[in-house]
Amino acid sequence: SIVAAFHALNQFFNQPLDPEQLLAMMGELEGRVSGSVHYDNVAPAFLGGLQLMVQSVGRVCEELPFFEHWFWILAYPGISLSTAEMRALLPARYDRSDVIKFGHYLSSFVHALYRRDQPLAVAMLNDVVAEPYRSSHIPGYLKAKAALREIGVLGSGISGSGPTLFAIADDLKTARQAEELLQATYLSHEGGFVRVCRIDRRGARVLSQKETV
C-alpha cells in the first residue's frame, strides 16, 4: 500500500522524485509502521524481482537472479498481528552458532541462485533468525507447514513478521494442491485469502484500464 500510494502520487505530479528518493521515503514510512526503517517489503514491491538488501555504498538493494519457473503460494489467514509485537518475540542476543548458520544459509542460497542450482537453493531455505521464535504465535502455522511438506512443496516459511505464510512449488499441480490445502486449513477469519503467484520483474507501474498485472 505504501508503494502504490507513493508511486501513484509521484506519477500524478509528473515524477518530481527520482526512484532513489521515492524508495527512501517508502522505507521511512515503512519504519513508522514497523518501528524501524527497512526496505524488505517496499524495495521488491517497487522495483520488482528478487532484491537483496545491501544498504551500503549508496545502494539500498541489488537484484538477484531467481528461478522463474517457481510458483509462490501466499496464504493470509485473515488475522492481524502487530509487526512491533512480532519483533519483540525475537531474542535480544543470538547464539553464535545461529549467526553462523544464518550467514551460511544466506550466502549459499545466493550462490545457488547464480549457479541455477535448485537442490542447493531449496536446502538453504532455513530461517534460524525469526521463524523459531514466531511460528508458535501464528495460529495453525506449524500444522500447515507440516501438511505442505507432505504434498511436496519445495519449502515454506513466514512472510515478513507473519501471519502470511509462503510456500514454493516448481510445478503448477503442486501449487494448486497447496492452495487448496491452505484454503481448507489455514484461513481462519473473514478476509483471508490464498494466491498462487510468480515473481514480477517489472515492479510498480501504472496500468491502463485494458491492462492486467
C-alpha positions in Angstrom: 0.0 0.0 0.0 2.9 2.4 0.7 4.5 1.6 -2.7 1.2 2.0 -4.5 0.4 5.4 -2.9 3.8 6.9 -3.3 4.3 5.7 -6.9 0.8 6.9 -7.9 1.3 10.3 -6.4 4.7 10.7 -8.0 3.2 9.8 -11.4 0.3 12.1 -10.9 2.6 15.1 -10.2 4.8 14.3 -13.2 7.5 12.5 -11.3 9.2 15.2 -9.2 11.1 12.5 -7.3 13.6 10.1 -8.8 13.4 6.3 -7.9 16.1 6.6 -5.2 14.3 9.5 -3.4 11.0 7.7 -3.7 12.4 4.5 -2.3 13.9 6.4 0.7 10.6 7.9 1.5 8.9 4.5 1.3 11.4 3.0 3.7 10.9 5.8 6.1 7.1 5.4 6.2 7.5 1.6 6.5 9.6 2.4 9.6 6.8 4.4 11.2 4.6 1.3 10.8 7.0 -1.4 12.0 9.3 0.5 14.3 12.4 0.9 12.3 13.3 2.0 8.7 13.7 -1.0 6.5 13.2 -1.9 2.8 12.5 -5.6 2.9 8.9 -5.1 1.7 8.9 -1.8 -0.3 12.0 -2.4 -2.4 10.9 -5.6 -4.2 7.4 -4.3 -4.5 8.6 -1.0 -6.0 11.5 -2.3 -8.1 10.3 -5.9 -8.9 12.4 -9.0 -9.0 14.2 -10.6 -6.1 16.1 -8.0 -4.1 19.0 -8.5 -1.7 19.1 -5.7 0.9 22.7 -4.3 1.0 22.2 -0.7 2.3 25.8 0.2 1.7 27.9 2.3 -0.7 24.9 4.4 -1.6 22.7 1.5 -2.6 19.6 0.1 -0.8 19.5 -3.2 -2.6 20.7 -5.3 -5.5 18.7 -7.6 -7.8 19.3 -11.3 -7.6 18.6 -13.9 -10.3 15.8 -16.3 -9.4 14.1 -19.4 -10.6 11.4 -18.2 -12.9 9.6 -21.5 -13.0 8.9 -21.4 -9.3 5.3 -20.8 -8.1 4.9 -18.9 -4.8 1.8 -19.7 -2.8 0.8 -16.9 -0.3 -1.8 -17.5 2.4 -3.1 -14.8 4.7 -5.4 -16.3 7.3 -7.4 -13.1 7.9 -6.0 -12.3 11.4 -3.9 -9.2 12.3 -0.6 -9.5 14.1 1.4 -6.4 15.1 4.8 -6.1 13.4 6.2 -4.5 16.5 4.9 -7.2 18.8 6.2 -10.0 16.5 9.6 -8.3 16.5 9.5 -8.2 20.3 9.4 -12.0 20.3 12.9 -12.1 18.8 15.8 -12.5 21.3 18.0 -9.6 22.2 21.0 -11.8 21.6 21.6 -14.8 19.4 23.8 -17.8 19.9 27.0 -17.7 17.9 26.0 -20.9 16.2 22.7 -19.4 14.9 24.6 -16.4 13.5 27.0 -18.7 11.7 24.1 -20.8 10.3 22.3 -17.7 9.1 25.4 -16.5 7.2 25.8 -20.0 5.8 22.3 -20.3 4.6 22.1 -16.8 3.1 25.4 -16.9 1.2 24.8 -20.4 0.0 21.3 -19.5 -1.2 22.6 -16.5 -3.2 25.4 -18.8 -4.6 22.8 -21.3 -5.7 20.7 -18.7 -7.4 23.7 -17.6 -9.6 24.6 -21.3 -10.2 21.0 -22.2 -11.1 21.3 -25.0 -8.6 17.7 -25.6 -7.4 18.5 -28.5 -5.0 21.1 -26.4 -3.1 18.8 -23.3 -3.1 15.9 -25.4 -1.6 18.3 -26.9 1.0 19.3 -23.4 2.1 15.7 -22.2 2.7 16.1 -22.3 6.5 15.1 -19.4 8.8 17.0 -19.7 12.1 16.6 -16.0 13.0 12.8 -15.4 13.2 10.7 -18.5 12.5 11.8 -20.5 15.6 10.5 -17.7 17.8 7.4 -16.6 15.9 6.0 -19.8 14.5 4.2 -20.9 17.6 2.5 -17.5 17.9 0.8 -17.8 14.5 -2.3 -20.0 14.8 -2.2 -23.1 12.6 1.2 -22.3 11.1 3.2 -25.3 12.2 0.4 -27.7 11.2 0.1 -26.1 7.8 3.9 -26.2 7.3 3.9 -30.0 8.1 1.0 -30.6 5.7 2.6 -28.7 2.9 5.8 -30.8 3.3 3.6 -33.9 2.9 2.3 -32.8 -0.5 5.8 -32.0 -1.9 6.3 -28.2 -1.8 10.0 -27.2 -2.1 9.8 -25.1 1.1 7.7 -22.8 3.2 8.1 -20.1 5.7 6.7 -16.9 7.3 6.4 -13.9 5.1 7.7 -10.9 7.0 6.6 -11.0 10.6 3.5 -13.0 9.7 0.8 -14.2 9.8 1.1 -14.6 6.0 2.7 -17.9 5.1 4.6 -18.6 1.8 5.3 -21.9 0.1 7.2 -22.7 -3.1 6.4 -25.2 -5.7 8.2 -26.0 -9.0 5.0 -27.1 -10.8 1.5 -25.8 -11.1 -0.1 -29.0 -9.9 1.6 -28.9 -6.6 1.0 -25.2 -6.3 -2.8 -25.8 -6.7 -2.7 -28.6 -4.2 -1.0 -26.3 -1.7 -3.6 -23.6 -2.5 -6.5 -26.0 -1.8 -4.8 -27.3 1.4 -4.3 -23.8 2.8 -7.7 -22.6 1.9 -9.2 -25.5 3.8 -6.8 -25.4 6.9 -5.0 -22.1 7.3 -7.7 -19.5 6.6 -9.5 -18.7 9.9 -11.1 -15.3 9.6 -13.1 -13.2 7.1 -10.7 -11.5 4.6 -8.3 -14.4 4.5 -7.1 -15.5 1.1 -4.6 -17.7 -0.8 -2.8 -16.7 -4.0 -0.6 -18.6 -6.4 2.0 -16.1 -7.8 5.1 -15.7 -9.8 7.9 -13.1 -9.0 7.2 -9.9 -11.0 10.3 -8.4 -12.7 8.7 -5.1 -13.5 7.7 -3.8 -10.1 5.3 -0.8 -9.6 3.7 0.6 -12.7 0.6 2.4 -13.8 -1.8 0.2 -15.8 -4.4 1.3 -18.2 -8.0 0.0 -17.8 -7.3 -2.6 -20.5 -4.1 -3.9 -18.9 -3.7 -6.5 -16.2 -0.9 -7.3 -13.8 
